[in-house]
Amino acid sequence: MKPFHHRDPFDRLLVAQCLEQSVPIVSADEAFDAYGVQRLW
């Protein structure tokens, strides 16, 4: 289970999907960086 770096449950779902499918996320939110996903923007 990943730690809750991001408080929004929907954003945590997006992180999980990006990690599962090995795709980047498009967002200006720097909180995603703590999960190790590639962030574009």
mmCIF file of the N, C-alpha and C atoms, coordinates in Angstrom:
data_MODEL
# 
_entry.id   MODEL 
# 
loop_
_atom_site.group_PDB 
_atom_site.id 
_atom_site.type_symbol 
_atom_site.label_atom_id 
_atom_site.label_alt_id 
_atom_site.label_comp_id 
_atom_site.label_asym_id 
_atom_site.label_entity_id 
_atom_site.label_seq_id 
_atom_site.pdbx_PDB_ins_code 
_atom_site.Cartn_x 
_atom_site.Cartn_y 
_atom_site.Cartn_z 
_atom_site.occupancy 
_atom_site.B_iso_or_equiv 
_atom_site.pdbx_formal_charge 
_atom_site.auth_seq_id 
_atom_site.auth_comp_id 
_atom_site.auth_asym_id 
_atom_site.auth_atom_id 
_atom_site.pdbx_PDB_model_num 
ATOM 1   N N  . MET A 1 1  ? 0.851  -1.191 0.000   1.00 0.00 ? 1  MET A N  1 
ATOM 2   C CA . MET A 1 1  ? 0.000  0.000  0.000   1.00 0.00 ? 1  MET A CA 1 
ATOM 3   C C  . MET A 1 1  ? 0.882  1.235  0.000   1.00 0.00 ? 1  MET A C  1 
ATOM 4   N N  . LYS A 1 2  ? 0.569  2.155  -0.882  1.00 0.00 ? 2  LYS A N  1 
ATOM 5   C CA . LYS A 1 2  ? 1.340  3.391  -0.981  1.00 0.00 ? 2  LYS A CA 1 
ATOM 6   C C  . LYS A 1 2  ? 0.935  4.351  0.136   1.00 0.00 ? 2  LYS A C  1 
ATOM 7   N N  . PRO A 1 3  ? 1.876  5.140  0.625   1.00 0.00 ? 3  PRO A N  1 
ATOM 8   C CA . PRO A 1 3  ? 1.525  6.148  1.632   1.00 0.00 ? 3  PRO A CA 1 
ATOM 9   C C  . PRO A 1 3  ? 0.643  7.241  1.038   1.00 0.00 ? 3  PRO A C  1 
ATOM 10  N N  . PHE A 1 4  ? -0.069 7.927  1.887   1.00 0.00 ? 4  PHE A N  1 
ATOM 11  C CA . PHE A 1 4  ? -0.990 8.980  1.422   1.00 0.00 ? 4  PHE A CA 1 
ATOM 12  C C  . PHE A 1 4  ? -0.274 10.320 1.323   1.00 0.00 ? 4  PHE A C  1 
ATOM 13  N N  . HIS A 1 5  ? 0.516  10.479 0.253   1.00 0.00 ? 5  HIS A N  1 
ATOM 14  C CA . HIS A 1 5  ? 1.151  11.774 0.020   1.00 0.00 ? 5  HIS A CA 1 
ATOM 15  C C  . HIS A 1 5  ? 0.117  12.776 -0.495  1.00 0.00 ? 5  HIS A C  1 
ATOM 16  N N  . HIS A 1 6  ? -0.912 12.248 -1.094  1.00 0.00 ? 6  HIS A N  1 
ATOM 17  C CA . HIS A 1 6  ? -1.954 13.105 -1.667  1.00 0.00 ? 6  HIS A CA 1 
ATOM 18  C C  . HIS A 1 6  ? -3.263 12.787 -0.957  1.00 0.00 ? 6  HIS A C  1 
ATOM 19  N N  . ARG A 1 7  ? -3.954 13.789 -0.471  1.00 0.00 ? 7  ARG A N  1 
ATOM 20  C CA . ARG A 1 7  ? -5.151 13.599 0.342   1.00 0.00 ? 7  ARG A CA 1 
ATOM 21  C C  . ARG A 1 7  ? -6.401 13.267 -0.476  1.00 0.00 ? 7  ARG A C  1 
ATOM 22  N N  . ASP A 1 8  ? -6.398 13.583 -1.766  1.00 0.00 ? 8  ASP A N  1 
ATOM 23  C CA . ASP A 1 8  ? -7.576 13.367 -2.607  1.00 0.00 ? 8  ASP A CA 1 
ATOM 24  C C  . ASP A 1 8  ? -7.642 11.899 -3.066  1.00 0.00 ? 8  ASP A C  1 
ATOM 25  N N  . PRO A 1 9  ? -8.705 11.167 -2.710  1.00 0.00 ? 9  PRO A N  1 
ATOM 26  C CA . PRO A 1 9  ? -8.775 9.755  -3.080  1.00 0.00 ? 9  PRO A CA 1 
ATOM 27  C C  . PRO A 1 9  ? -8.808 9.522  -4.592  1.00 0.00 ? 9  PRO A C  1 
ATOM 28  N N  . PHE A 1 10 ? -9.420 10.415 -5.352  1.00 0.00 ? 10 PHE A N  1 
ATOM 29  C CA . PHE A 1 10 ? -9.445 10.241 -6.806  1.00 0.00 ? 10 PHE A CA 1 
ATOM 30  C C  . PHE A 1 10 ? -8.048 10.387 -7.385  1.00 0.00 ? 10 PHE A C  1 
ATOM 31  N N  . ASP A 1 11 ? -7.266 11.315 -6.862  1.00 0.00 ? 11 ASP A N  1 
ATOM 32  C CA . ASP A 1 11 ? -5.898 11.480 -7.344  1.00 0.00 ? 11 ASP A CA 1 
ATOM 33  C C  . ASP A 1 11 ? -5.053 10.254 -7.015  1.00 0.00 ? 11 ASP A C  1 
ATOM 34  N N  . ARG A 1 12 ? -5.312 9.615  -5.886  1.00 0.00 ? 12 ARG A N  1 
ATOM 35  C CA . ARG A 1 12 ? -4.592 8.383  -5.554  1.00 0.00 ? 12 ARG A CA 1 
ATOM 36  C C  . ARG A 1 12 ? -4.971 7.265  -6.525  1.00 0.00 ? 12 ARG A C  1 
ATOM 37  N N  . LEU A 1 13 ? -6.221 7.251  -6.978  1.00 0.00 ? 13 LEU A N  1 
ATOM 38  C CA . LEU A 1 13 ? -6.631 6.286  -8.012  1.00 0.00 ? 13 LEU A CA 1 
ATOM 39  C C  . LEU A 1 13 ? -5.883 6.538  -9.321  1.00 0.00 ? 13 LEU A C  1 
ATOM 40  N N  . LEU A 1 14 ? -5.731 7.795  -9.682  1.00 0.00 ? 14 LEU A N  1 
ATOM 41  C CA . LEU A 1 14 ? -4.985 8.132  -10.896 1.00 0.00 ? 14 LEU A CA 1 
ATOM 42  C C  . LEU A 1 14 ? -3.537 7.667  -10.791 1.00 0.00 ? 14 LEU A C  1 
ATOM 43  N N  . VAL A 1 15 ? -2.928 7.860  -9.620  1.00 0.00 ? 15 VAL A N  1 
ATOM 44  C CA . VAL A 1 15 ? -1.555 7.409  -9.397  1.00 0.00 ? 15 VAL A CA 1 
ATOM 45  C C  . VAL A 1 15 ? -1.468 5.896  -9.556  1.00 0.00 ? 15 VAL A C  1 
ATOM 46  N N  . ALA A 1 16 ? -2.404 5.188  -8.958  1.00 0.00 ? 16 ALA A N  1 
ATOM 47  C CA . ALA A 1 16 ? -2.397 3.729  -9.045  1.00 0.00 ? 16 ALA A CA 1 
ATOM 48  C C  . ALA A 1 16 ? -2.504 3.268  -10.495 1.00 0.00 ? 16 ALA A C  1 
ATOM 49  N N  . GLN A 1 17 ? -3.359 3.909  -11.270 1.00 0.00 ? 17 GLN A N  1 
ATOM 50  C CA . GLN A 1 17 ? -3.521 3.520  -12.667 1.00 0.00 ? 17 GLN A CA 1 
ATOM 51  C C  . GLN A 1 17 ? -2.256 3.830  -13.468 1.00 0.00 ? 17 GLN A C  1 
ATOM 52  N N  . CYS A 1 18 ? -1.648 4.973  -13.212 1.00 0.00 ? 18 CYS A N  1 
ATOM 53  C CA . CYS A 1 18 ? -0.411 5.322  -13.918 1.00 0.00 ? 18 CYS A CA 1 
ATOM 54  C C  . CYS A 1 18 ? 0.703  4.334  -13.587 1.00 0.00 ? 18 CYS A C  1 
ATOM 55  N N  . LEU A 1 19 ? 0.799  3.936  -12.329 1.00 0.00 ? 19 LEU A N  1 
ATOM 56  C CA . LEU A 1 19 ? 1.820  2.972  -11.936 1.00 0.00 ? 19 LEU A CA 1 
ATOM 57  C C  . LEU A 1 19 ? 1.549  1.608  -12.562 1.00 0.00 ? 19 LEU A C  1 
ATOM 58  N N  . GLU A 1 20 ? 0.300  1.198  -12.574 1.00 0.00 ? 20 GLU A N  1 
ATOM 59  C CA . GLU A 1 20 ? -0.066 -0.108 -13.117 1.00 0.00 ? 20 GLU A CA 1 
ATOM 60  C C  . GLU A 1 20 ? 0.191  -0.188 -14.620 1.00 0.00 ? 20 GLU A C  1 
ATOM 61  N N  . GLN A 1 21 ? -0.106 0.896  -15.331 1.00 0.00 ? 21 GLN A N  1 
ATOM 62  C CA . GLN A 1 21 ? 0.017  0.894  -16.792 1.00 0.00 ? 21 GLN A CA 1 
ATOM 63  C C  . GLN A 1 21 ? 1.336  1.501  -17.282 1.00 0.00 ? 21 GLN A C  1 
ATOM 64  N N  . SER A 1 22 ? 2.178  1.938  -16.354 1.00 0.00 ? 22 SER A N  1 
ATOM 65  C CA . SER A 1 22 ? 3.479  2.548  -16.699 1.00 0.00 ? 22 SER A CA 1 
ATOM 66  C C  . SER A 1 22 ? 3.325  3.714  -17.664 1.00 0.00 ? 22 SER A C  1 
ATOM 67  N N  . VAL A 1 23 ? 2.410  4.621  -17.331 1.00 0.00 ? 23 VAL A N  1 
ATOM 68  C CA . VAL A 1 23 ? 2.196  5.820  -18.140 1.00 0.00 ? 23 VAL A CA 1 
ATOM 69  C C  . VAL A 1 23 ? 2.378  7.052  -17.257 1.00 0.00 ? 23 VAL A C  1 
ATOM 70  N N  . PRO A 1 24 ? 2.746  8.189  -17.845 1.00 0.00 ? 24 PRO A N  1 
ATOM 71  C CA . PRO A 1 24 ? 2.897  9.409  -17.052 1.00 0.00 ? 24 PRO A CA 1 
ATOM 72  C C  . PRO A 1 24 ? 1.542  10.029 -16.730 1.00 0.00 ? 24 PRO A C  1 
ATOM 73  N N  . ILE A 1 25 ? 1.548  10.923 -15.758 1.00 0.00 ? 25 ILE A N  1 
ATOM 74  C CA . ILE A 1 25 ? 0.336  11.676 -15.419 1.00 0.00 ? 25 ILE A CA 1 
ATOM 75  C C  . ILE A 1 25 ? 0.554  13.121 -15.855 1.00 0.00 ? 25 ILE A C  1 
ATOM 76  N N  . VAL A 1 26 ? -0.481 13.753 -16.341 1.00 0.00 ? 26 VAL A N  1 
ATOM 77  C CA . VAL A 1 26 ? -0.404 15.149 -16.752 1.00 0.00 ? 26 VAL A CA 1 
ATOM 78  C C  . VAL A 1 26 ? -1.039 15.980 -15.649 1.00 0.00 ? 26 VAL A C  1 
ATOM 79  N N  . SER A 1 27 ? -0.193 16.717 -14.927 1.00 0.00 ? 27 SER A N  1 
ATOM 80  C CA . SER A 1 27 ? -0.683 17.502 -13.803 1.00 0.00 ? 27 SER A CA 1 
ATOM 81  C C  . SER A 1 27 ? 0.379  18.511 -13.380 1.00 0.00 ? 27 SER A C  1 
ATOM 82  N N  . ALA A 1 28 ? -0.061 19.624 -12.847 1.00 0.00 ? 28 ALA A N  1 
ATOM 83  C CA . ALA A 1 28 ? 0.855  20.609 -12.280 1.00 0.00 ? 28 ALA A CA 1 
ATOM 84  C C  . ALA A 1 28 ? 1.059  20.362 -10.785 1.00 0.00 ? 28 ALA A C  1 
ATOM 85  N N  . ASP A 1 29 ? 0.351  19.401 -10.227 1.00 0.00 ? 29 ASP A N  1 
ATOM 86  C CA . ASP A 1 29 ? 0.393  19.106 -8.795  1.00 0.00 ? 29 ASP A CA 1 
ATOM 87  C C  . ASP A 1 29 ? 1.667  18.346 -8.439  1.00 0.00 ? 29 ASP A C  1 
ATOM 88  N N  . GLU A 1 30 ? 2.554  18.974 -7.692  1.00 0.00 ? 30 GLU A N  1 
ATOM 89  C CA . GLU A 1 30 ? 3.837  18.376 -7.331  1.00 0.00 ? 30 GLU A CA 1 
ATOM 90  C C  . GLU A 1 30 ? 3.697  17.237 -6.323  1.00 0.00 ? 30 GLU A C  1 
ATOM 91  N N  . ALA A 1 31 ? 2.530  17.062 -5.711  1.00 0.00 ? 31 ALA A N  1 
ATOM 92  C CA . ALA A 1 31 ? 2.318  15.973 -4.757  1.00 0.00 ? 31 ALA A CA 1 
ATOM 93  C C  . ALA A 1 31 ? 2.454  14.610 -5.434  1.00 0.00 ? 31 ALA A C  1 
ATOM 94  N N  . PHE A 1 32 ? 2.226  14.544 -6.748  1.00 0.00 ? 32 PHE A N  1 
ATOM 95  C CA . PHE A 1 32 ? 2.356  13.278 -7.471  1.00 0.00 ? 32 PHE A CA 1 
ATOM 96  C C  . PHE A 1 32 ? 3.803  12.797 -7.525  1.00 0.00 ? 32 PHE A C  1 
ATOM 97  N N  . ASP A 1 33 ? 4.750  13.711 -7.417  1.00 0.00 ? 33 ASP A N  1 
ATOM 98  C CA . ASP A 1 33 ? 6.168  13.343 -7.491  1.00 0.00 ? 33 ASP A CA 1 
ATOM 99  C C  . ASP A 1 33 ? 6.565  12.381 -6.373  1.00 0.00 ? 33 ASP A C  1 
ATOM 100 N N  . ALA A 1 34 ? 5.919  12.463 -5.240  1.00 0.00 ? 34 ALA A N  1 
ATOM 101 C CA . ALA A 1 34 ? 6.249  11.615 -4.098  1.00 0.00 ? 34 ALA A CA 1 
ATOM 102 C C  . ALA A 1 34 ? 5.911  10.148 -4.356  1.00 0.00 ? 34 ALA A C  1 
ATOM 103 N N  . TYR A 1 35 ? 5.071  9.876  -5.349  1.00 0.00 ? 35 TYR A N  1 
ATOM 104 C CA . TYR A 1 35 ? 4.676  8.501  -5.654  1.00 0.00 ? 35 TYR A CA 1 
ATOM 105 C C  . TYR A 1 35 ? 5.578  7.835  -6.678  1.00 0.00 ? 35 TYR A C  1 
ATOM 106 N N  . GLY A 1 36 ? 6.469  8.585  -7.280  1.00 0.00 ? 36 GLY A N  1 
ATOM 107 C CA . GLY A 1 36 ? 7.374  7.988  -8.253  1.00 0.00 ? 36 GLY A CA 1 
ATOM 108 C C  . GLY A 1 36 ? 6.802  7.836  -9.648  1.00 0.00 ? 36 GLY A C  1 
ATOM 109 N N  . VAL A 1 37 ? 5.701  8.509  -9.940  1.00 0.00 ? 37 VAL A N  1 
ATOM 110 C CA . VAL A 1 37 ? 5.170  8.496  -11.309 1.00 0.00 ? 37 VAL A CA 1 
ATOM 111 C C  . VAL A 1 37 ? 5.802  9.639  -12.086 1.00 0.00 ? 37 VAL A C  1 
ATOM 112 N N  . GLN A 1 38 ? 5.919  9.443  -13.383 1.00 0.00 ? 38 GLN A N  1 
ATOM 113 C CA . GLN A 1 38 ? 6.435  10.524 -14.226 1.00 0.00 ? 38 GLN A CA 1 
ATOM 114 C C  . GLN A 1 38 ? 5.316  11.553 -14.387 1.00 0.00 ? 38 GLN A C  1 
ATOM 115 N N  . ARG A 1 39 ? 5.615  12.799 -14.070 1.00 0.00 ? 39 ARG A N  1 
ATOM 116 C CA . ARG A 1 39 ? 4.613  13.872 -14.169 1.00 0.00 ? 39 ARG A CA 1 
ATOM 117 C C  . ARG A 1 39 ? 4.989  14.806 -15.311 1.00 0.00 ? 39 ARG A C  1 
ATOM 118 N N  . LEU A 1 40 ? 4.036  15.044 -16.190 1.00 0.00 ? 40 LEU A N  1 
ATOM 119 C CA . LEU A 1 40 ? 4.224  15.988 -17.291 1.00 0.00 ? 40 LEU A CA 1 
ATOM 120 C C  . LEU A 1 40 ? 3.454  17.263 -16.989 1.00 0.00 ? 40 LEU A C  1 
ATOM 121 N N  . TRP A 1 41 ? 4.158  18.369 -17.125 1.00 0.00 ? 41 TRP A N  1 
ATOM 122 C CA . TRP A 1 41 ? 3.600  19.712 -17.034 1.00 0.00 ? 41 TRP A CA 1 
ATOM 123 C C  . TRP A 1 41 ? 4.370  20.472 -16.092 1.00 0.00 ? 41 TRP A C  1 
# 
